[in-house]
Amino acid sequence: TLVTRVGKLELRVPQDRAGRFSTELFERYQRSERALVATLAEMYVQGVSTRKVKAITEELCGHAFSASSISAINKRLDESLAAFARRPLQEPFPYLILDARYQKVREAGVVMSQAVLIAVGIDWDGRRQILAVEMANRESRSPWRDFLVGLKARGLKPASAIDELFLLIARAA
C-alpha cells in the first residue's frame, strides 16, 4: 500500500528470487512520505492537537492518520531530540558561538517568552555544527553556567579562551 496525495494505492510489486529488485517510483514516494513526517513533526512542535493533525492529513492526503500513529511519530521525534542533546562531543572546536534568542512558547496553556540558548561549534575546516540548544526561563548567569557545564560534561574540549569563560561563569555563580 502506498499512500499518496490522491489516496491509497494498492500495488503489487514484482519480486526476483534474490529479493534485490527495486524501482525509483518507491524512492520518490519515500521522499514525499519523509516530507509528510517532517510536516507532522512541525505541527507537533507548533502545538497543533493530534485531532487537528488527523483532520489536516485527511484533507491533504485523503488518508487520516490515527491519533496513536501521530503520537508515535511525535514520540520518535522526542527520542531523536533527546539523543541529539545527549550525544558526546568528541571533536575539538577551536571556535564556539554562544547566543540566545527569545521564543514564544505555550506552557500549561499560557503563552510566554523563553530564552533559547544555542551553542555552535566551528571546526578547523570552518564547518559549523549545532552543539546544543536548550530552553531557559531567562538569559542570565545561572542558565548559561548550567548550559556550559552540560557542554563540558558531554566532552566539549574548548579552546583556552573558552576555558577562561567557563572559569569566569563558574566563579560568578
CYANA upper distance limits for C-alpha pairs under 8 A (distance plus 0.5 A):
  1 THR  CA      8 LYS  CA      7.04
  1 THR  CA      9 LEU  CA      6.07
  1 THR  CA     10 GLU  CA      5.10
  1 THR  CA     11 LEU  CA      6.43
  2 LEU  CA      8 LYS  CA      6.19
  2 LEU  CA      9 LEU  CA      5.58
  2 LEU  CA     10 GLU  CA      6.97
  2 LEU  CA     11 LEU  CA      7.68
  2 LEU  CA     29 TYR  CA      8.50
  3 VAL  CA      7 GLY  CA      6.30
  3 VAL  CA      8 LYS  CA      4.92
  3 VAL  CA      9 LEU  CA      6.74
  3 VAL  CA     61 CYS  CA      8.00
  3 VAL  CA     63 HIS  CA      7.90
  4 THR  CA      8 LYS  CA      6.45
  4 THR  CA      9 LEU  CA      7.79
  4 THR  CA     29 TYR  CA      8.15
  4 THR  CA     61 CYS  CA      6.73
  4 THR  CA     62 GLY  CA      8.34
  5 ARG  CA     60 LEU  CA      6.86
  5 ARG  CA     61 CYS  CA      4.68
  5 ARG  CA     62 GLY  CA      6.85
  6 VAL  CA     61 CYS  CA      6.73
  6 VAL  CA     62 GLY  CA      6.55
  7 GLY  CA     61 CYS  CA      6.62
  7 GLY  CA     62 GLY  CA      5.29
  7 GLY  CA     63 HIS  CA      6.81
  8 LYS  CA     62 GLY  CA      8.18
  8 LYS  CA     63 HIS  CA      7.88
 14 PRO  CA     21 PHE  CA      8.12
 15 GLN  CA     19 GLY  CA      6.48
 15 GLN  CA     20 ARG  CA      8.28
 15 GLN  CA     21 PHE  CA      6.71
 16 ASP  CA     20 ARG  CA      7.15
 16 ASP  CA     21 PHE  CA      6.60
 22 SER  CA     26 PHE  CA      8.48
 23 THR  CA     27 GLU  CA      7.80
 24 GLU  CA     28 ARG  CA      6.83
 25 LEU  CA     29 TYR  CA      7.11
 26 PHE  CA     30 GLN  CA      6.49
 27 GLU  CA     31 ARG  CA      6.86
 28 ARG  CA     32 SER  CA      7.14
 29 TYR  CA     33 GLU  CA      6.58
 30 GLN  CA     34 ARG  CA      6.63
 31 ARG  CA     35 ALA  CA      6.70
 32 SER  CA     36 LEU  CA      6.70
 33 GLU  CA     37 VAL  CA      6.72
 34 ARG  CA     38 ALA  CA      6.63
 35 ALA  CA     39 THR  CA      6.65
 36 LEU  CA     40 LEU  CA      6.68
 37 VAL  CA     41 ALA  CA      6.64
 37 VAL  CA     73 ILE  CA      7.97
 38 ALA  CA     42 GLU  CA      6.71
 39 THR  CA     43 MET  CA      6.75
 40 LEU  CA     44 TYR  CA      6.78
 40 LEU  CA     53 VAL  CA      7.86
 40 LEU  CA     70 ILE  CA      8.00
 40 LEU  CA     73 ILE  CA      8.34
 41 ALA  CA     45 VAL  CA      6.74
 41 ALA  CA     73 ILE  CA      7.77
 41 ALA  CA     74 ASN  CA      6.86
 41 ALA  CA     77 LEU  CA      7.47
 42 GLU  CA     46 GLN  CA      6.62
 43 MET  CA     47 GLY  CA      6.78
 43 MET  CA     48 VAL  CA      5.83
 43 MET  CA     53 VAL  CA      7.85
 44 TYR  CA     48 VAL  CA      6.14
 44 TYR  CA     49 SER  CA      7.89
 44 TYR  CA     50 THR  CA      8.49
 44 TYR  CA     74 ASN  CA      7.25
 47 GLY  CA    106 ARG  CA      8.36
 48 VAL  CA     52 LYS  CA      6.99
 48 VAL  CA     53 VAL  CA      7.17
 49 SER  CA     53 VAL  CA      6.77
 50 THR  CA     54 LYS  CA      6.57
 50 THR  CA     67 ALA  CA      6.00
 50 THR  CA     70 ILE  CA      7.03
 50 THR  CA     71 SER  CA      7.85
 51 ARG  CA     55 ALA  CA      7.02
 51 ARG  CA     67 ALA  CA      7.12
 52 LYS  CA     56 ILE  CA      6.66
 53 VAL  CA     57 THR  CA      6.58
 53 VAL  CA     70 ILE  CA      8.36
 54 LYS  CA     58 GLU  CA      6.68
 54 LYS  CA     64 ALA  CA      5.84
 54 LYS  CA     65 PHE  CA      5.91
 54 LYS  CA     66 SER  CA      6.89
 54 LYS  CA     67 ALA  CA      7.24
 54 LYS  CA     70 ILE  CA      8.41
 55 ALA  CA     59 GLU  CA      6.78
 55 ALA  CA     64 ALA  CA      7.16
 56 ILE  CA     60 LEU  CA      6.65
 56 ILE  CA     64 ALA  CA      8.50
 57 THR  CA     61 CYS  CA      5.94
 57 THR  CA     62 GLY  CA      7.60
 57 THR  CA     63 HIS  CA      6.88
 57 THR  CA     64 ALA  CA      6.04
 57 THR  CA     65 PHE  CA      7.19
 58 GLU  CA     62 GLY  CA      5.24
 58 GLU  CA     63 HIS  CA      5.06
 58 GLU  CA     64 ALA  CA      4.63
 58 GLU  CA     65 PHE  CA      7.75
 59 GLU  CA     63 HIS  CA      8.10
 59 GLU  CA     64 ALA  CA      8.44
 65 PHE  CA     69 SER  CA      6.74
 65 PHE  CA     70 ILE  CA      7.06
 66 SER  CA     70 ILE  CA      6.83
 67 ALA  CA     71 SER  CA      6.52
 68 SER  CA     72 ALA  CA      6.56
 69 SER  CA     73 ILE  CA      6.80
 70 ILE  CA     74 ASN  CA      6.74
 71 SER  CA     75 LYS  CA      6.55
 72 ALA  CA     76 ARG  CA      6.79
 73 ILE  CA     77 LEU  CA      6.80
 74 ASN  CA     78 ASP  CA      6.71
 75 LYS  CA     79 GLU  CA      6.68
 76 ARG  CA     80 SER  CA      6.61
 77 LEU  CA     81 LEU  CA      6.67
 78 ASP  CA     82 ALA  CA      6.62
 79 GLU  CA     83 ALA  CA      6.64
 80 SER  CA     84 PHE  CA      6.67
 81 LEU  CA     85 ALA  CA      6.68
 82 ALA  CA     86 ARG  CA      6.74
 83 ALA  CA     87 ARG  CA      6.43
 85 ALA  CA    132 ALA  CA      6.79
 85 ALA  CA    133 VAL  CA      8.06
 86 ARG  CA    154 ARG  CA      7.65
 87 ARG  CA    154 ARG  CA      7.54
 88 PRO  CA    154 ARG  CA      5.43
 88 PRO  CA    155 GLY  CA      6.47
 89 LEU  CA    131 LEU  CA      8.15
 89 LEU  CA    151 LEU  CA      8.28
 89 LEU  CA    154 ARG  CA      6.15
 89 LEU  CA    155 GLY  CA      5.44
 89 LEU  CA    156 LEU  CA      5.70
 90 GLN  CA    155 GLY  CA      6.29
 90 GLN  CA    156 LEU  CA      6.94
 90 GLN  CA    157 LYS  CA      8.07
 91 GLU  CA    156 LEU  CA      8.11
 91 GLU  CA    157 LYS  CA      8.17
 92 PRO  CA    123 ASP  CA      7.21
 92 PRO  CA    156 LEU  CA      7.50
 92 PRO  CA    157 LYS  CA      6.11
 92 PRO  CA    158 PRO  CA      7.36
 93 PHE  CA    121 GLY  CA      5.95
 93 PHE  CA    122 ILE  CA      5.93
 93 PHE  CA    123 ASP  CA      5.16
 93 PHE  CA    124 TRP  CA      7.50
 93 PHE  CA    156 LEU  CA      8.35
 93 PHE  CA    157 LYS  CA      7.58
 93 PHE  CA    158 PRO  CA      6.81
 93 PHE  CA    159 ALA  CA      7.73
 94 PRO  CA    121 GLY  CA      8.16
 94 PRO  CA    122 ILE  CA      7.05
 94 PRO  CA    123 ASP  CA      6.61
 94 PRO  CA    124 TRP  CA      7.16
 94 PRO  CA    158 PRO  CA      7.03
 94 PRO  CA    159 ALA  CA      5.79
 95 TYR  CA    121 GLY  CA      6.35
 95 TYR  CA    122 ILE  CA      5.59
 95 TYR  CA    123 ASP  CA      7.43
 95 TYR  CA    158 PRO  CA      8.31
 95 TYR  CA    159 ALA  CA      7.65
 96 LEU  CA    119 ALA  CA      7.30
 96 LEU  CA    120 VAL  CA      6.25
 96 LEU  CA    121 GLY  CA      5.11
 96 LEU  CA    122 ILE  CA      6.75
 96 LEU  CA    158 PRO  CA      8.18
 96 LEU  CA    162 ILE  CA      8.19
 97 ILE  CA    118 ILE  CA      8.50
 97 ILE  CA    119 ALA  CA      6.19
 97 ILE  CA    120 VAL  CA      5.53
 97 ILE  CA    121 GLY  CA      6.84
 97 ILE  CA    122 ILE  CA      8.48
 98 LEU  CA    117 LEU  CA      7.96
 98 LEU  CA    118 ILE  CA      6.29
 98 LEU  CA    119 ALA  CA      5.23
 98 LEU  CA    120 VAL  CA      7.07
 99 ASP  CA    117 LEU  CA      6.51
 99 ASP  CA    118 ILE  CA      5.78
 99 ASP  CA    119 ALA  CA      7.14
100 ALA  CA    115 ALA  CA      6.64
100 ALA  CA    116 VAL  CA      5.79
100 ALA  CA    117 LEU  CA      4.98
100 ALA  CA    118 ILE  CA      6.37
100 ALA  CA    139 GLU  CA      7.70
101 ARG  CA    115 ALA  CA      6.09
101 ARG  CA    116 VAL  CA      5.83
101 ARG  CA    117 LEU  CA      7.43
102 TYR  CA    113 SER  CA      6.57
102 TYR  CA    114 GLN  CA      5.86
102 TYR  CA    115 ALA  CA      4.97
102 TYR  CA    116 VAL  CA      6.46
103 GLN  CA    113 SER  CA      5.93
103 GLN  CA    114 GLN  CA      6.00
103 GLN  CA    115 ALA  CA      6.90
103 GLN  CA    116 VAL  CA      7.38
104 LYS  CA    111 VAL  CA      6.83
104 LYS  CA    112 MET  CA      5.90
104 LYS  CA    113 SER  CA      4.92
104 LYS  CA    114 GLN  CA      6.85
105 VAL  CA    111 VAL  CA      5.92
105 VAL  CA    112 MET  CA      6.00
105 VAL  CA    113 SER  CA      6.66
105 VAL  CA    114 GLN  CA      7.31
106 ARG  CA    110 VAL  CA      5.79
106 ARG  CA    111 VAL  CA      4.78
106 ARG  CA    112 MET  CA      6.87
107 GLU  CA    111 VAL  CA      6.86
107 GLU  CA    112 MET  CA      7.99
113 SER  CA    137 ASN  CA      8.47
114 GLN  CA    135 MET  CA      7.21
114 GLN  CA    136 ALA  CA      6.55
114 GLN  CA    137 ASN  CA      5.64
114 GLN  CA    138 ARG  CA      6.66
115 ALA  CA    135 MET  CA      6.29
115 ALA  CA    136 ALA  CA      5.58
115 ALA  CA    137 ASN  CA      6.48
115 ALA  CA    138 ARG  CA      5.80
115 ALA  CA    139 GLU  CA      6.41
116 VAL  CA    133 VAL  CA      7.19
116 VAL  CA    134 GLU  CA      6.14
116 VAL  CA    135 MET  CA      5.13
116 VAL  CA    136 ALA  CA      6.71
117 LEU  CA    132 ALA  CA      8.35
117 LEU  CA    133 VAL  CA      6.07
117 LEU  CA    134 GLU  CA      5.69
117 LEU  CA    135 MET  CA      6.69
117 LEU  CA    136 ALA  CA      7.55
117 LEU  CA    139 GLU  CA      8.31
117 LEU  CA    144 TRP  CA      8.20
117 LEU  CA    147 PHE  CA      8.23
118 ILE  CA    130 ILE  CA      8.09
118 ILE  CA    131 LEU  CA      8.22
118 ILE  CA    132 ALA  CA      6.26
118 ILE  CA    133 VAL  CA      5.12
118 ILE  CA    134 GLU  CA      7.24
119 ALA  CA    130 ILE  CA      6.63
119 ALA  CA    131 LEU  CA      5.91
119 ALA  CA    132 ALA  CA      5.72
119 ALA  CA    133 VAL  CA      7.12
120 VAL  CA    128 ARG  CA      6.96
120 VAL  CA    129 GLN  CA      6.05
120 VAL  CA    130 ILE  CA      4.98
120 VAL  CA    131 LEU  CA      5.93
120 VAL  CA    132 ALA  CA      7.78
121 GLY  CA    128 ARG  CA      6.14
121 GLY  CA    129 GLN  CA      5.78
121 GLY  CA    130 ILE  CA      6.88
121 GLY  CA    131 LEU  CA      6.79
122 ILE  CA    126 GLY  CA      6.09
122 ILE  CA    127 ARG  CA      5.94
122 ILE  CA    128 ARG  CA      4.99
122 ILE  CA    129 GLN  CA      6.91
123 ASP  CA    127 ARG  CA      6.03
123 ASP  CA    128 ARG  CA      7.17
131 LEU  CA    151 LEU  CA      8.37
132 ALA  CA    151 LEU  CA      7.97
134 GLU  CA    147 PHE  CA      8.03
136 ALA  CA    143 PRO  CA      6.82
138 ARG  CA    143 PRO  CA      8.02
139 GLU  CA    143 PRO  CA      7.22
139 GLU  CA    144 TRP  CA      7.68
140 SER  CA    144 TRP  CA      6.91
141 ARG  CA    145 ARG  CA      6.52
141 ARG  CA    169 ILE  CA      7.40
141 ARG  CA    172 ALA  CA      8.38
141 ARG  CA    173 ALA  CA      7.44
142 SER  CA    146 ASP  CA      6.76
142 SER  CA    173 ALA  CA      6.97
143 PRO  CA    147 PHE  CA      6.52
144 TRP  CA    148 LEU  CA      6.60
144 TRP  CA    169 ILE  CA      8.43
145 ARG  CA    149 VAL  CA      6.52
145 ARG  CA    166 PHE  CA      8.05
145 ARG  CA    169 ILE  CA      6.41
145 ARG  CA    170 ALA  CA      6.91
145 ARG  CA    173 ALA  CA      8.04
146 ASP  CA    150 GLY  CA      6.55
147 PHE  CA    151 LEU  CA      6.94
148 LEU  CA    152 LYS  CA      6.76
148 LEU  CA    166 PHE  CA      7.40
149 VAL  CA    153 ALA  CA      6.56
149 VAL  CA    166 PHE  CA      8.31
150 GLY  CA    154 ARG  CA      6.78
151 LEU  CA    155 GLY  CA      7.19
151 LEU  CA    156 LEU  CA      6.16
152 LYS  CA    156 LEU  CA      5.28
152 LYS  CA    157 LYS  CA      7.50
158 PRO  CA    162 ILE  CA      6.08
158 PRO  CA    163 ASP  CA      6.76
159 ALA  CA    163 ASP  CA      6.94
160 SER  CA    164 GLU  CA      6.97
161 ALA  CA    165 LEU  CA      7.03
162 ILE  CA    166 PHE  CA      6.69
163 ASP  CA    167 LEU  CA      6.66
164 GLU  CA    168 LEU  CA      6.62
165 LEU  CA    169 ILE  CA      6.68
166 PHE  CA    170 ALA  CA      6.54
167 LEU  CA    171 ARG  CA      6.59
168 LEU  CA    172 ALA  CA      6.66
169 ILE  CA    173 ALA  CA      6.77
